[in-house]
Amino acid sequence: MDSFLSLESVYGAGTAEITAKLASMLREHEQVGHPDDDPDEGRWSKLVKEIESHFEENEDILEQMELEIRSWSQELQSEKQKADHRLQSYKVELQRLKKEFLKGVRHHQRTQERGQLGLSDGSHDPENQKQGLLDNTETLERSSRKLRQGHGLLAETESIGASILNDLTDQRETIQRSRSKLRDTQDDLHSSSRILTKMLMRIIQNKAVLFGLAFLIFLLFVISIFYFLGS
């Protein structure tokens, strides 16, 4: 479970990095074709590659998280279901961010093509810029809420994990005490068995002595009878 929590923390940091770079990518896109700016297409390409790399890393982390959940025992079924639910929400969120990323890349490519043809798509109209900034702000706020929720879930998960570890520790101590008592009981049983065996042997010996004495008395009695009859 500790491995899952660590992966979850790394995933949250990666998602935050993707969100921040998407905002930077949108700002870079707005510079393309603007007469008052000097856009750097190399910087745009580098940013796109960095975001793609983050997506690949987060997808790998989600796969590791899924494998980690599958390795949990049935005793952790409740925690397994909660973790799987969070994992599915992470997958949905990552796909949403990827759609926004691909949408931004396609929009950038169309803007470049129109700029090369000497056309204008109205992207630098004040109203369009204002709406674009509002949309970007809303996207960032939504992502921030998701991250806060993720951190809240992470804190809750850590608390649950600590509680489970304490319970497991108590159960282990209880099992150890039970085993110790069982060993003591087994030792007592062995001692009792040895005592009973000795008592049984003594009873058999006493019976053998009694039978021997009875036979001797009977023999003496018979001899006495023959002796009196003979005399």
Summary of the structure (lengths in Angstrom):
residues: 231
radius of gyration: 42.7
end to end distance: 103.8
largest distance: 159.1
contacts: 578
relative contact order: 0.09
helix: 90%
strand: 0%
